[in-house]
Every structure is written in structure tokens, then in C-alpha cells.
Amino acid sequence: MMPALSCEHLTVRYDGSAEPTLRNISMDVAPGEHVALLGNNGSGKSTLLLAAVGLLPHEGIIAVCGTILTRESAGVVRRSTGFLFPTPEDQILFPRVIDDVAFSLTNRGMPRKEAIARSAAMLEQLGIGPLAQEAPFRLSHGQRLRVALAGVLVASPPLLLLDEPSASLDPPGREQLIALLAPYPAAMLVATHDREFAGQTCSRSIVLENGRLT
């Protein structure tokens, strides 16, 4: 089976930087496999996730579900990928929670009534069903994080790229997230500092150090 995510000799260099942030990374995530991406701040974890959906220029090859990432194929790759930013405000766009979550589905052509029903069910799964009619700016950081995650999961993409999903969650919210993600059928690459969370949701860990896979 082709990998859900494949990187071959991936190198990423930010404009103006003398040294690359990622150096010659080669790795695969199999369909349905949950992989934790570990490393200190600045090791390149977020950079790898951003590069995987074409948000950063790169050298080498990135492929998602068999589609090689290029400027022309970026839209196809992103429709196969659910991306969670570490700051939920970066991806919450609408003035009402239910509309924000449903956008992931209506943007793919699903009728609004069906999209709203599926989005409400996903909010319930994440323990925030009563917030469906709320304005996101009224919510706590942890609640906004779960709203953003609902928008990622509701479309059931085959690959999830999650950047610090357990950050700022209270213990009950963290346990709910573990219960949801541990058996989740999609492939996942989870950048996290939370090793206990990684151990409970992922079957394998890879470690980045100074932009290299160690």
C-alpha cells in the first residue's frame, strides 16, 4: 500500500536563513498509522507539517496518498489532509462555531443541511456540543482548539497533521481527545512535546534534532 505521507530527501530553508531548518528528511507514514513527531523547540516539527501541505517551499519529494506535492497538485493534497495549527485562531474563520466546522464540508460541495448535522455530531464527540451556536471569540483557548480540531476531523481526511493538539487542554479535555484519536482510523503525524499523550495515541515516534531525523 502506498504511504499516506512520504518524504524523500526533504530539505526546507526559510528565506534569509543561512542554514536549512530541515535537512534531508526521508520518512513514511503508512495508511492508518499514528506517528508522533518529537523534538525540542526549533527542531523543525512545525516546519515539516507546513511543508507537507505546500505552505513552505521545499527541496526533495513530498507525496500524500500517492500524489506528489507540486504547486499544481497542492489543492488535491490539501483535500486529503486535515491540518491542525497550534494556534486555533489561525484557522477559525466564521463568527459561529457550527458554521466554522461545517465549512470543511460545504467547501467540498456537501449540502449545508447535511454539513450542519455532521458538524453538530462531531462537536458532541469532542465534548463541546453546547458551544455550537457560540461565537469563537467568547471561548477559552482550549475550547477554540477543540473547535478547530472538529473542523479538521469532520471531513474524515485520510491523513491528519496535528501540531500540539493537547496543548492547553484541561485534564478532562485531554482524556476526551486521547479517547477520540487513539482508535481514529486515519493516518496521523502528531507534532508534540507531550510524550505521555504521544504514547497513548501513537504507535511509533520519530525524533527531530536540529532539523535532522535522529
N, C-alpha and C positions, 0 to 999 in steps of 0.2 A: 504494500500500500504506500502511496506517495505521502510524504510528511505533511502535516498541517502547516508547519513552518520549517523552512530550510534556509540556512545562511551558509554561504561558501566564501571564505576569504573576505569577510565583510570588514571594511575599514571606513570610519567616519571621522571627518575632520571639520571642525567649526571654522567659519571664516575668521581670519586673523590669528588663528591658533598655530603655534609653531609645531605642536605635536598632535597626532590624531587622538581623539577621545576613545575610539575603538580601533583595535589593531588585529587584523587577520583572524576574525572570529569565524569558526566553522562549527555548526551545531544543527541538530534537527529536533523537532518536537513531533512525535507521532500522533496520528488521529486519536483523540480521546485521552492523550497523556497529559498529566498535570506536572509541570516542571517549575520549581522555584528558582528565581534568579537572585542570588545573594551577592553581597559586596558592600563595602563602605561607601559613604557619600563620595561622589566624584569618580566612582569606579566605572561608570558607563551604563548602568542598568537602564535608566530612563532613555538614554540615547539609543540603546538597542531597540527598545519598544517603539520609539518615534520613527526610527529608520525603517522598521518592519512594515509600516503603513505609508511610507513615502513622504513623511513630514520632514525628513532631513536628506540632503544629498549623500550618496554613498558610493563607494567602490566595492566591487565584488558582486555576488549574486544573492538576491533575496527572492524566495518563492513562497507563496501562500496557497495551499491546496492545489499545487501544481502550476499556478500562474506566476510567471516570473515578473517581479515588480519593475515596471518602467513608468515613464511619465504617462504613456498612453494607457497602461493597464492599471493605474493607481485606483481608479474608481471601482474596478472589479475586485481588486484586492481588499479595499475598504469595506465592500459589501459582504465579504466573507469574514470580516474581523470585527470583534467588539473591543473597543479601546476604552479603558478607564483611566482618566488623568488623575494625578494625586490631589489636585485642587478641583473640587467638583464645580466651582463657579466657572471654570474654563469650558464646561460642556453643557451647562444648564442654560437654555436659551429662552424658555417660554415663561409667561407670568403665572401659570398654574401648573402644579405638579403633574396632573394627569395628562395635560396636553404635551408637556415636555417628554414624558415617557412614550406617549403614543406617536410622537413624531418619527421615532425609529421605524415604525411600521407604515405610517401613511406616506413617508418618504419613499417606501418601496412599493407603493401602489395599493396597499390594503385599504378597504373601505373604512371610513372613520368609525362607524359603529362597532365593527369587529375589533379595530385597533384599540378603542377605548376599553372594551370588555377585557381584552387580553392584558392591557396595561394595568387595569384595576386588579386583576388576579396576580400579576407579578408584584405589585406593591404589597398585597396581602402576604405573599410568600416571604417578602423581606421584612415583614412586621411593621409596615408603615401605611397600611391601607387607609386609616383615618385621615392621612395627610393629602389625599388625592386632590382635594379642592383648595388646598393651601397655596399661598404664594411662596416660592422657594426662598425668597429673602427673609422670610419670617422664621425659617427653620434653623436648627443648630447645625454646626458643621457636620456632625455625624449623620444627621437626618439628610442633609443635602448629598452626602456621599452615597447614601443608600438610594436616593432618587436617581443620581447619575448612574449607579450600578443597575438599577431597574431598567433604565433606558438602553443599557448595553445588553442585558440578558433577554429582554423581551423579544428581540428579533431572532433569537436562537442561532447566532453565527457559529460556524464550526471551529473558530479559533478565538479565544479570549486573550487579550493582552492587558493585564491589570497592574497598575502602578500604585503600590502601597494601599491595597484595598482595605486593610484592617486598621489603618491609621485613624486615630481619634474616635474610634467606636468604643462605647461603653461595654462592659463585660457581656450583658445580655445580647447586645447588637453583634458583638464579635462572635458569640456562640451561634447566633442565628446564621451569620454569614458562613461560618465553618460548616454548619449542617447543610446549607444550600450548595456550597461549592465542592465539598469533598466528593459527593457522588455525581457531580454535574457531568453530563456526557461529552461536552465539547473539550477540545484540546485547550490547555491553558499554559501561558507563560506568565508567572507572577513575580514581579519585582517587589521585594520586601526586605525589611530589617527584622521582621518578626519571625524568628526561627521556629518558635512553637507553632505559630499559625501555619508556616510552611510545612512543618512536619505533619500537621493534621489535615492538610488539603492537597498536598503534592506527594507524588511517589518518587521523585528524583530532584536533586538540587544541583545546580551548576553555579560556580563562583567566578565573579569578575574581580580582577585586581589590576588597577592602573590600566584599564582598557583591554586587558588580555584575559582569555579564558584559562583559569588555573585549575 
